[in-house]
Amino acid sequence: LNLLYELTSDYGRSVMRPAIALLLTLAIAACTFARLAGASGNPWTWPKPIWLAAWSSLLPFMGLSATGRQVMETSVCHADADCVAKLYAIGGVEGFFAIVFLFLLGFGLRNLFRIR
């Protein structure tokens, strides 16, 4: 756990590491959402609902909102119950990592601007 804390935030002294980890979390979740939706090709050619689902799951206060759920259920999975369950699982894991990395990002910003 200590090694993970060092790697992801340099013990709260880095702002860049958690920001990169947060963007990496977004990219992995978007790729997984695209795979479930059957989208192929370059990421910039994926339909907007895939990116909207990935961003709404990344921000903890948006992921479980009515809009986020509606986009996931209707636009990405087309109301397939198995796909929707997988989307919620992926969104939950993404949300967990997002909360951790947002905390570490805030901790790094606090330490960056702390008056000594």
ROFITOR-855391 format. One line per field, with one value per residue (C-alpha): residue number from 1; residue in one letter; chain; x, y, z. Coordinates in nm, 4 decimals. Layout:
BEGIN
dovo <- (NUM,...)
nukol <- (a,...)
drenlo <- (A,...)
px <- (X,...)
py <- (Y,...)
pz <- (Z,...)
***
This chain:
BEGIN
dovo <- (1,2,3,4,5,6,7,8,9,10,11,12,13,14,15,16,17,18,19,20,21,22,23,24,25,26,27,28,29,30,31,32,33,34,35,36,37,38,39,40,41,42,43,44,45,46,47,48,49,50,51,52,53,54,55,56,57,58,59,60,61,62,63,64,65,66,67,68,69,70,71,72,73,74,75,76,77,78,79,80,81,82,83,84,85,86,87,88,89,90,91,92,93,94,95,96,97,98,99,100,101,102,103,104,105,106,107,108,109,110,111,112,113,114,115,116)
nukol <- (l,n,l,l,y,e,l,t,s,d,y,g,r,s,v,m,r,p,a,i,a,l,l,l,t,l,a,i,a,a,c,t,f,a,r,l,a,g,a,s,g,n,p,w,t,w,p,k,p,i,w,l,a,a,w,s,s,l,l,p,f,m,g,l,s,a,t,g,r,q,v,m,e,t,s,v,c,h,a,d,a,d,c,v,a,k,l,y,a,i,g,g,v,e,g,f,f,a,i,v,f,l,f,l,l,g,f,g,l,r,n,l,f,r,i,r)
drenlo <- (A,A,A,A,A,A,A,A,A,A,A,A,A,A,A,A,A,A,A,A,A,A,A,A,A,A,A,A,A,A,A,A,A,A,A,A,A,A,A,A,A,A,A,A,A,A,A,A,A,A,A,A,A,A,A,A,A,A,A,A,A,A,A,A,A,A,A,A,A,A,A,A,A,A,A,A,A,A,A,A,A,A,A,A,A,A,A,A,A,A,A,A,A,A,A,A,A,A,A,A,A,A,A,A,A,A,A,A,A,A,A,A,A,A,A,A)
px <- (0.0000,0.2878,0.4506,0.1228,0.0907,0.4444,0.3927,0.0620,0.1310,0.4890,0.3494,0.1236,0.3970,0.2973,0.0033,0.0952,0.0961,-0.2645,-0.3768,-0.2151,-0.3646,-0.7074,-0.6784,-0.5561,-0.8609,-1.0822,-0.9116,-0.9357,-1.3019,-1.3827,-1.2110,-1.4090,-1.7364,-1.6570,-1.5857,-1.9197,-2.1013,-1.9320,-1.7581,-1.4366,-1.1813,-1.0007,-1.1245,-1.2194,-1.4623,-1.6520,-2.0076,-2.0524,-2.2546,-1.9475,-1.7432,-2.0350,-2.0697,-1.6950,-1.6862,-2.0012,-1.8571,-1.5282,-1.6898,-1.8337,-2.1252,-2.2409,-2.1969,-2.5078,-2.7232,-3.0359,-2.8711,-2.5665,-2.7828,-3.0052,-2.7104,-2.5553,-2.8763,-3.0244,-2.7407,-2.4530,-2.6237,-2.9601,-3.1430,-2.9662,-2.9821,-2.6510,-2.4682,-2.6218,-2.5039,-2.1509,-2.1618,-2.2608,-1.9808,-1.7252,-1.8648,-1.8396,-1.4761,-1.3983,-1.5752,-1.3742,-1.0422,-1.1614,-1.2369,-0.8923,-0.7087,-0.9187,-0.8311,-0.4621,-0.4863,-0.6456,-0.3862,-0.1078,-0.2642,-0.2985,0.0671,0.1709,0.0056,0.0621,0.2227,0.5292)
py <- (0.0000,0.2324,0.1613,0.2328,0.5622,0.6541,0.5576,0.7384,1.0615,1.0739,1.0936,1.3863,1.5958,1.5342,1.6797,1.5292,1.1634,1.1499,1.3589,1.1111,0.8199,0.9841,1.0277,0.6701,0.5539,0.7494,0.5962,0.2394,0.2821,0.4376,0.1479,-0.0994,0.0855,0.0945,-0.2784,-0.3492,-0.1213,-0.2864,0.0302,-0.0100,0.2137,0.5107,0.6602,0.9894,0.7985,0.6363,0.7583,1.0426,0.8331,0.6173,0.9203,1.0664,0.7418,0.7336,1.0960,1.0646,0.7611,0.9422,1.2216,1.0623,1.3024,1.2407,0.8659,0.7579,1.0498,0.9941,1.1318,0.9087,0.6004,0.6891,0.7367,0.4070,0.2088,0.3451,0.4806,0.2475,-0.0846,-0.0359,-0.1691,-0.5096,-0.6196,-0.8103,-0.5193,-0.2713,-0.4810,-0.4875,-0.1109,-0.0484,-0.2741,-0.0960,0.2426,0.1456,0.0422,0.3569,0.5685,0.4078,0.4785,0.8279,0.9103,0.7871,0.9803,1.2959,1.2832,1.2427,1.5255,1.7523,1.6483,1.7344,2.0731,2.1428,2.0635,2.2638,2.5837,2.5362,2.8261,2.7121)
pz <- (0.0000,0.0807,-0.2558,-0.4362,-0.2488,-0.3513,-0.7165,-0.7623,-0.5758,-0.4483,-0.0941,-0.1801,-0.3409,-0.7031,-0.8898,-1.2251,-1.1186,-0.9948,-1.2937,-1.5320,-1.3372,-1.3570,-1.7342,-1.7661,-1.5699,-1.8104,-2.1153,-1.9844,-1.8942,-2.2324,-2.4122,-2.2049,-2.2695,-2.6414,-2.6448,-2.4759,-2.7194,-3.0165,-3.1309,-3.3229,-3.4826,-3.3393,-3.0124,-3.1762,-3.4032,-3.1162,-3.0573,-2.8096,-2.5584,-2.4926,-2.3947,-2.1992,-2.0029,-1.9325,-1.8167,-1.6075,-1.4279,-1.3738,-1.1775,-0.8631,-0.8329,-1.1935,-1.2418,-1.0611,-1.1703,-1.3742,-1.6878,-1.6506,-1.6004,-1.8951,-2.1296,-2.0188,-2.0486,-2.3708,-2.5811,-2.5039,-2.4319,-2.6034,-2.2928,-2.2901,-1.9243,-1.9273,-2.0896,-1.8452,-1.5491,-1.6919,-1.7487,-1.3880,-1.2658,-1.4839,-1.3817,-1.0150,-1.0472,-1.2462,-0.9835,-0.7033,-0.8732,-0.9670,-0.6029,-0.4966,-0.7683,-0.7198,-0.3496,-0.4307,-0.6851,-0.4260,-0.1708,-0.4160,-0.4927,-0.1214,-0.0654,-0.3705,-0.2477,0.1240,0.3007,0.4877)
***
